[in-house]
């Protein structure tokens, strides 16, 4: 099982980044996918989640209207489009896969750093 993330890096305040997470080794279309983040000295927090078929999404309040989660089940990939980035968005961002049926299974990506700074 692998969740390989890409698209992190350094961006100026107000800028945009698009994160990708490519999955392999499991039935991607059966898993809800999420993005989490963890800033230095803080707990890991949910950024956004998308259901297995992509029919429903949910966002943390501070990301609503700025971030968009999407997925392409044909490519086994989930995306996070981040716009209007702020310095407080600086964190390690992690991809997370979770299934519920027939049993609960979950996997984490390795995490990549996003730094918002001028």
C-alpha positions, 0 to 999 in steps of 0.5 A, a space after each residue: 500500500 502506498 500513498 505518494 504525495 506531491 505538490 508541496 513547497 514554498 508559496 507566497 501569501 495569497 498564492 495557490 498550490 495543488 497537492 496530489 496523492 497517488 494511491 496504490 495497493 488497495 481499492 481506491 474507489 472504496 475509500 473515503 479520502 482526506 487531507 490532514 495537516 499538522 503545524 509545528 507544535 500543534 495537533 494534527 487537524 482535518 483539512 477536508 474529506 471526500 467520500 469514496 465516489 466523490 459525492 460529498 465533501 466536507 471542510 474545516 471551517 478555516 479552509 471553506 471557500 479557499 480549499 477544494 478537495 477532489 478525486 479521480 478514481 480512474 487515476 487513483 488520485 486525490 487532489 487538494 487545491 489550495 488558494 488564497 494561502 495564508 501564513 497560518 496554512 504553513 504545515 505538514 500536509 498528509 493524505 489519508 485513506 479510510 474504508 469502513 466496509 467490510 472492515 475498517 482500514 486506514 492508511 497515511 501518506 508520508 506527508 509533505 511540507 507546505 510553507 507560506 511565506 514572503 
